[in-house]
Amino acid sequence: MRSFARPLGLVVLLTLSIIVGCRKSEVELGAVRGTVTLDGAPLPDATVRFIPVAGGRTAFGRTDEAGKYEMLYSASASGALVGSMRVEITTADPDAPKSKEKVPAKYNSKSELTVDVGSRAQVLDFPLQSK
């Protein structure tokens, strides 16, 4: 007669592994949305990046025709890590090397923008100036 203890133990072990592997992320995220303008006009098709000062995954957003954006931490999680962020905003397309950047470097490659993301939902607007 065969013992079912070994196969049953393997099934239990595999089930526990799947459950532990599917847990929610341990990071704390804050919901962030807002509007980006350049010289008072909405800035469409811009990429907004929140780069954690203390390290961690960068959150991304993309502005619509009205300049509105919402941050995404991953494909399945919206928001950004809670904490201090360096913000970069760009209209350049990395896949099109000749695309023209409309945003001054002080807002992207040499960004002076910083924000603190909290655990509660926030509206963070960025009124950029070209000069």
Helices and strands as residue ranges (DSSP letters): H 5-21, E 29-30, E 32-38, E 41-42, E 47-52, E 59-62, E 68-70, E 72-74, E 77-78, E 80-81, E 83-90, G 105-107, E 113-117, E 122-123, E 126-128
